[in-house]
Amino acid sequence: MLVDSSTEILAVNEQYNRRLLIKVSIPQMPHTERRTFSAKCPLCSHPFHYTEVTFVDGINDDGYWEVQCAGCKSGFSVHLRNPYESYAEYDWQVRERFDHPPLKETSRMATDIVVHNIGRKKTNWQFDCDAVPLYLCQQTGSALDTAAYAQMNRHAQDVETAWRSAESYLLAGGDGGREHVLVCVDVPCNCGTSHRATFYAEKRLGNRSKLLAQRCLLADIRRTSFDSRLNGLYSKTEIMQLLEKLVIRWHLTADQILIAAPFIGHQFMGVEDKRKIWDWLIQNLDPRKATLLTRKATFTDFKKTLAAEGLDYEELKGYGLEDRLISSGVNKQNFHAKFYVGLSEDVTEVLSGSANLLRGPSIENISFSRSTGAEFAAHYLEKLKAKIPLSPVNGRQYEIVRQRDGVWSCGPLAAAQAPWRE
């Protein structure tokens, strides 16, 4: 609901060059509060997630929704305030909205409901330019991570202008279903030629809280070699830093990510320190694309870290509030290998070594290899006899911002033409 307040505005009539005192009524939006809920379907207990919007010192409508369960597909009702301003995680589930209470009691009214402050999206990628660099010039060995971000910042306004021009068209209906925006910049190097760097960001049409360049993550630099960079001895901390940058890359370039680690931390670590490693996994791996393969006892350890915080994993799972990376994980008892994979049918990248997922100064070995998806399956998954749930491949297409002949522009790009495939 809106609250009106009258304000005097001094306006200028340009045609007659006269000043007019006009009294207008300006709608002011009252302060709002948002609370997130999970309601169980009365028939199958499948969770339904929604956010209730209320107006502080304003008028709040008492109403309800008729929704469709994503589990059993039946309909049920949810009682809430401000049914037209409140919203569901998936709006297609809300079939009808009513700005009055239910007219009669119904067995289809959701009653098992919890309010919570647990974010549904847990990923929070950050490319750390102060960490050990991933991308080195093939010819000179010069580090390029920081230089690439410097070039991105240098061209930030050019990138923004090109993106906003394209965004206007996309908002008008030409979206095309593309999830990511790519940005390509040329990175100068002391080898005498420039390297093409590719960044990416979620599309987020109409969201201008940050410049596109400020949201971008580095996913690839041409004429660099992982074969030489990722084979050798590194500290545990350096390996974790390199893996973090590879994971950022794979969320764009790969169809699926597999993290295979029999242990998280070590047996002498305290609960709080183990929780930090789990938090790192949850913040860096999107469960829609990533799978965690570990031992059953390791998953049990995670549940113990929740219990230490007063949370019960099974109760969270019942309301759909568990960490989905954990609930969709695969357990395998008899393996000790540690390997991390960006899996695609044509090119699969594998980082393997002796270190568990753990930071520290001790020295471990790592190795890197590329193969086809079929070769990886034969050499790794079939050996483990592990069934990994496949992520859907959506025939990715992108929007790409780049400079050609001195002009910055944005347009569509097919997956086969992606810069990292050149």
NORGIMO-V364594 format. One record per backbone hydrogen bond with DSSP energy under -0.5 kcal/mol. CO is the residue of the C=O (numbers start at 1). NH is the residue of the N-H. Records with the same first field share a line. If there is no record, write none. Layout:
CO->NH ; NH
This chain:
3->28
5->26
7->24
9->11 ; 22
11->20
12->14
13->17 ; 18
18->13
20->11 ; 22
22->9 ; 24
24->7 ; 26
25->27
26->5
28->3 ; 30
31->56
33->54
35->52
36->116
37->50
38->114
39->48
41->45
46->41
48->39
49->89
50->37
51->53 ; 87
52->35
54->33 ; 56
55->58
61->63 ; 82
63->80
64->98
65->67 ; 78
66->95 ; 96
67->76
69->73
74->69
76->67
77->110
78->65
80->63
82->85 ; 86
87->51
89->91
90->93
91->94
93->68 ; 95
96->66
98->64
106->109
108->77
111->113
112->40
114->38
116->36
117->119
120->122
126->128
127->129
128->131
134->136
135->144 ; 145
136->225
137->141
142->137
144->148
145->149
146->150
147->151
148->152
149->153
150->154
151->155
153->156
155->159
156->160
157->161
158->162
159->163
160->164
161->165
162->166
163->167
164->168
165->169
166->170
167->171
168->172
169->174
170->173 ; 175
175->178
179->203
180->399
181->201
182->401
183->199
185->197
186->188
187->195
189->192
195->187 ; 197
196->222
197->185
198->219 ; 220
199->183
200->217
201->181
204->207
206->208
211->214 ; 215
212->215 ; 216
217->200
220->198
223->138
225->229
226->230
228->231
232->366
234->364
235->239
236->240
237->241
238->242
239->243
240->244
241->245
242->246
243->247
244->248
245->249
246->250
247->251
249->252 ; 253
250->254
256->343
257->291
258->260 ; 341
259->261 ; 293
260->339
262->295
263->265 ; 357
266->269
270->274
271->275
272->276
273->277
274->278
275->279
276->280
277->281
278->282
279->283
280->284
281->285
283->124
284->286
285->287
286->289 ; 290
289->257
291->259 ; 293
292->294 ; 330
293->261
294->332
295->298 ; 299
296->300
297->301
298->302
299->303
300->304
301->305
302->306
303->307
304->308
306->309 ; 311
307->310
311->313
312->316
313->317
314->318
315->319
316->319 ; 321 ; 322
317->320
322->324
323->326 ; 327
324->328
326->329
330->294
333->335
338->353
339->260
340->351
341->258 ; 343
342->349
343->255 ; 256
345->373 ; 374
348->371
349->342
350->352 ; 369
351->340
352->367
353->338
356->358
357->265
360->237
362->236
364->234
365->354
366->232
367->352
369->350
371->348
372->376
373->377
374->378
375->379
376->380 ; 381
377->382
380->384
381->385 ; 386
386->388
387->389
392->394
396->415
397->179 ; 180
398->413
399->182
400->402 ; 411
401->184
402->409
404->407
407->404
409->402
411->400
413->398
414->417
415->418
418->421
419->422
